[in-house]
Amino acid sequence: MEYFIILIVAMVLLAKLTQLHRPPREKLLVTLRARGREAGLRVELVSDPLAGAGVAPAVRYLLPWPLNFDTGAGFTPWSLVREARRGKETPWVGWRWADAPAPEGVCAGLEGILAGLPSDVGVVQCDRSGLSIYWGEQGGQDSVAKLVEGLNNLRNRYIKQ
């Protein structure tokens, strides 16, 4: 009887230890999101803009506007969606405007920024909270560096206007 109780306790402890082990994919996601936060991005789980409101979660990497940036009356939010069938045409292959296009001064440099992003970026968005990228989080830490570089380049285009 004592051996049986010891066996049960050992099995319970073993089960708890296996729950503590993180799968490799989860470890990668934790690392990628930490790198994004270290670079000044907010990493958020939000509704996927491609799937509709409240349907599927998506990961958004957001670069907030500087405190002195004016998102007042003249500011126009926009979204670029990759591989979408709906929306307005853009000059960039595979991308469409989900709503109003970006200002001309920003559009001038978008081609290079879009080309430098990881291939699993689904949406590039600009709104009053900042510039954001919806990313499938495939790839490694170099992909996070590409996101940060792209968002910073885009923000610099806005600030120079």
C-alpha positions, -999 to 999 in steps of 0.1 A, spaced: 0 0 0 28 24 8 44 18 -25 12 25 -43 9 59 -25 45 68 -33 39 58 -70 8 81 -72 27 110 -56 56 105 -80 33 104 -110 15 136 -99 49 154 -95 61 141 -129 29 154 -145 34 188 -130 70 190 -142 60 181 -178 35 210 -177 63 234 -169 82 226 -201 75 251 -229 73 239 -264 100 254 -287 75 275 -307 63 291 -275 98 299 -264 104 315 -298 73 337 -295 83 348 -260 118 358 -273 104 376 -304 79 396 -284 105 405 -258 128 418 -286 100 439 -300 93 454 -266 130 461 -260 130 480 -293 101 502 -282 72 484 -297 40 474 -280 31 438 -287 -6 432 -284 -31 404 -291 -60 419 -310 -87 409 -334 -75 400 -368 -85 429 -392 -86 404 -421 -110 380 -403 -134 405 -390 -142 418 -355 -138 394 -327 -132 364 -348 -95 354 -346 -66 368 -325 -37 384 -343 -4 398 -330 1 435 -336 35 451 -332 28 488 -326 52 517 -327 35 546 -309 37 582 -322 60 606 -304 42 627 -278 46 658 -299 31 643 -331 -2 658 -341 -29 633 -350 -55 660 -352 -80 671 -379 -56 666 -409 -46 631 -399 -59 602 -421 -57 566 -409 -49 539 -435 -43 502 -438 -24 482 -464 -34 445 -466 -13 418 -482 -29 393 -506 -64 406 -502 -91 406 -529 -110 435 -515 -98 471 -513 -83 496 -536 -54 490 -560 -19 501 -550 13 504 -571 29 475 -550 24 439 -561 4 419 -535 -8 449 -514 -42 467 -514 -55 497 -495 -82 485 -470 -95 521 -467 -81 556 -476 -45 556 -490 -16 571 -471 -5 607 -479 17 611 -510 48 619 -490 45 586 -471 36 566 -502 68 577 -519 89 555 -496 65 527 -489 77 504 -517 112 500 -501 97 496 -466 72 469 -478 99 450 -496 120 449 -464 93 434 -442 91 396 -435 69 377 -459 43 368 -433 33 404 -425 -4 406 -433 -13 442 -426 5 475 -422 -17 501 -405 -15 537 -394 -40 551 -369 -41 576 -341 -23 552 -317 7 547 -340 20 526 -368 15 489 -366 22 456 -383 2 425 -380 27 397 -382 25 359 -383 57 356 -362 75 333 -385 112 336 -386 137 347 -360 151 377 -343 163 392 -376 126 394 -386 119 415 -355 148 438 -366 131 441 -400 98 451 -384 114 477 -362 134 491 -391 103 493 -413 82 509 -387 109 535 -378 114 544 -415 77 548 -419 74 570 -388 103 591 -399 85 597 -432 55 610 -413 75 632 -390 94 648 -419 61 658 -437 
